[in-house]
Amino acid sequence: MEMMKNAISWVEIPVLDFERAKAFYEKIFDYSMNAEDMGPVKMGFLPSEQDENSVGGAICLGEGHQPSGDAGPKVYLNGGKDLQVVLSRVEGAGGQVTMPKTQITPEYGHMAFFNDTEGNAIGLHSMG
């Protein structure tokens, strides 16, 4: 089996109201989201470096993209040096913190969960 550098190569977070979701993610990450129509799907790109070694993702509105907090894989977004910075903006942006910053282990850092404005359960991870 070939070992990959990253377990994830791309993440799509389904949304029902693109502008509401865009405003939410812009507010919690404190950036301006680039949005494009990619065929029948509207995508808003999450903050990440754009090179062959990076893992990227987008919020997506379109067929086959249905938000769910109850089923499916758990996505952990990069919370930067300290995920608490991002997590502290969630409720002010219209989301809900469902698990506060919690240490996994000293070697694996911290995690937290929130529900976004679309009802998706999203994780955050950081080493600090």
N, C-alpha and C positions, 0 to 999 in steps of 0.2 A: 504494500500500500504506500502510495506517495503521501508524505507529510506536507501539509500546506502551511504557509506562514501564518495565515489567519483562517479561523473556522468559518468566518462570514466574508463573502465577497461583495454583497449588496443587500440592502434592507429597504423594503417598501412598507410604509405605514399607511394603511387605508384611511381615507377621510370621506365624510359626507358633505361637509361645507368647507370648500377649499380655502376661501378667504379667512374664515374663522380659524381654521387649523394653521394657516400660514401666519396669522397674527400671533397665535399662541406660541409657536416654535420660534418666531422672531423675538418675542418678548423673553422667553426663558433662556435663550442662547445669546440674546443681545446682539443680533446681527440682522442684515437685510437679506432675505431669502430670494435667490434667483429661481424663477418659475418658467417652465416651458411646456408646450404641448408636444408630447411624444406619441405621435399617432393618435389613437383615441383616448389616451390617458394624459391628464394634466399632472405634472410633477413639480414639486418644490424641493429644491436640493438642500439637504442638511449640511451643516458646516463640516468640511473635511478637506484635507489636502488632495489635490487632483494629480496623482501620479500612479504608476503601476503597482506600488506597494501599499497604497491606501485602501481603506474600506469605506465606501460611501453609502449614501442612502437618500431617500426622498419620501415626502408625503405624496400620496397618489389618489387622484379622483378619477374614477372611470370603472368600466365593467370589470368584474373580477376582484374589485377592491372593496371589501366590506369590513368595517371596524368590528372588533370583538375583544372584550376583556376577559372572556370566559374560556376561550379555546385557542388552539394554535401555539406556535412557538413564542417564547419570550425573547424580546429584543432588548438588548442593553445598549443604550447610547453612551458615548464617551462623555463623561462629566468633567473632563479636563483635570487639572491638578487637584481640585477639591469639588466633588459633585454637589456639595451643599450650596455653592454659589448658584448653580442652575436650579436645584431643588427649591431654593428660597423664592424663586420667581414663579413657580408653578401655580399656586393658588391665585396670585394677583393676575395671572394670565387667563384664568378661567378653568384651570385643571384642579385636580385633587390629589394630594399626597396620600398614598395608601400604605406606604412603609417608609419610615424616616431613614436617614443615613444610618447604616448598620455595618459594623466591621464584619467582614467575612473571616479573614485571618490577617495577621500582620503582613504576611507574604503576598496575599491576594487582594488586599485593599478593602474598599467599601462598596456597598450597593444600596440602592433605594428603588422604590417603585412609585409611579404616579399614574393616574388616568388622565389622558389628554382631553381636549374639548370634544373629541369624536367618540369617546368611550373606550379607546384602546388602552390596555395595560402596558406601560412602557417602563423598562428598567434603566437605571443609570449606574455607571461604574466609574470609579476613580481609585487611584492608589492612595490618595490623601483624604 
